Amino acid sequence: MPIQSKYTNQQVEALMVEISQTFRAQQAPVDLELMVLGNLVSQLLSERVPAAQTQALTDQFCAALKQAVS
């Protein structure tokens, strides 16, 4: 059974477009884009997720990323 998101596709797509436009405007190469996204994920996890939930959410995020690129 697919996972239901509490966010609409439109919300997700709008943020993706904005982020992609910023990367294009900066003429960022793929490795820099990935580094920035990774740093942002790390920052979000460390600053906005309770410490007791950080590992579980990190594992879920990694699993979802692996599944998305498979």
Summary of the structure (lengths in Angstrom):
residues: 70
radius of gyration: 14.0
end to end distance: 17.9
largest distance: 39.3
contacts: 120
relative contact order: 0.06
helix: 79%
strand: 0%
